[in-house]
Amino acid sequence: MKHELVLVLDFGGQYNQLIARRVRECHVYCEVKPYNTPIEEIRAMQPKGIIFTGGPSSVTEEGAPMCDPAVLSMGVPVLGICYGCQLMSKLLGGSVAQADKREYGKTGITLGESALFAGIADRASTCWMSHTYYIDHVPAGFVVTAHTVSCPTAAMEDASRGLYGVQFHPEVVHTPFGTQLLHNFLYDVCGVAGDWEMSRFAEESIAALREKIGDKKVLCGLSGGVDSSVAAVMIHKAVGKQLTCIFVDHGLLRKHEGDEVEEIFTRQFDINLVRVNCADRFLGRLAGVSDPETKRKIIGEEFIRVFEEEAKKIGTVDFLVQGTIYPDVIESGAGDAAVIKSHHNVGGLPDYVDFKEIVEPLRSLFKDEVRSLGLALGIPESLVWRQPFPGPGLAVRVIGDITAEKLAILKDADAIFREEIRNAGLMRDIGQYFAVLTDMRSVGVMGDERTYDYTIALRGVTTTDFMTADWARIPYDVLEKVSSRIVGEVGHVNRVVYDITSKPPATIEWE
Ligand code: XMP
């Protein structure tokens, strides 16, 4: 049976991803489509409800984005948000006027009677506003159900037609009753049963992938990261041995990580895995190189070369898997071609591989949704909750030139740090934590002997977006344990320091 679907029509607003996410949090599956999606396509999707997003345009502008007006007479409930609300008004004969000044930020709001506000005790609440135009005349058949001091139509509706509009943004946390409002729209207005859960999504997506791929061949580059792993397992469950995964082990992964990847994918899932052990090749290419950007470039190029060599052995494939997730998909309000970020994919899109089509099983999901999908598919927690790891790996954590000896020191020190963070139960509290091998050596004393050895720097940050970060307040006793274990157990290290700079001005990585 097909699951219930709510369609979000994207008019280019900045919170569109959040709307989709909130709907799924209410256990309703949701897809975002461009505002100009043809009406036939929308009908074929059989949505239980439709949400118009906000957007940067004004409905009074020439060429302002419009959907097919027939969307409003399909008999399917519609909720217009911000621009979407004004568009609904305009399409049905209401009018908008320009305010003297933009209403922006947290705003007091008075709520009247509406199915949207059911169960919301506080009738004088706050909401998040961001608009310059407001609806001065609602369309025939509509009533105003909420207002603010400067916005006479903060919410409007024609309940008999299932049409609702709100000028504010219910999807952001600054509208405290927003989640309840969306829940009310979905359950009371659209009448959904709320049947969406990850395991069901997994089953249905796997069935759809099986149909799409048929008996064709699929290739997947596996990095050991969350996204490519979950994508690979989805395809494997759909088409089994028609999938081949190439895992380029450049020797710059953390201690035992390459073996763990191999173990999970071959033993647990019986996936066709080609592990290319090429640590020496990468070390050779990196010998004597100390500039961080040159290291990145060399690794990126070499990675592509290795992947290409292996892919050639496999020959032409029909599909290439990409672990693209929703935040990677930057869709313009005009619904133009999607742009895929290449920054964090080593080498970007592998256009050098002979394939006919790309398949992206995670394209509609957020990171935390990918994680729950991973768990639903039976991927171990250690992999699903793996912290972000840079494509160039430990190469950017050995400061200066890289040797096999330095890499071994770093791997051991890093493993101890991670183990102690795990023992202290802090893994989920710290966004990213790792050791860095500085290229500084200093004097120490061990027993009766003078030493002249390396300094290990520990880095731990808390962050929500990795664009800014604060240094994690790791308890002193945990740091003490890590420090004494590293100096005691790892050769050639006699000093451990903790990095207490935020980003900015520092970056998370040291290189
Ligand atoms: P920075 O050091 O710029 O890091 O504060 C922000 C986030 O990006 C990761 N990072 C990289 N990821 N290739 C990657 O795939 C890279 O070259 C790279 N450099 C940094 C870093 O680990 C952090 O999560």
Residues whose N, C-alpha, C, O or C-beta is under 5 A from the ligand:
A	BS01	XMP	H343 H344 P388 F389 P390 G391 P392 F466 T507 I508 E509
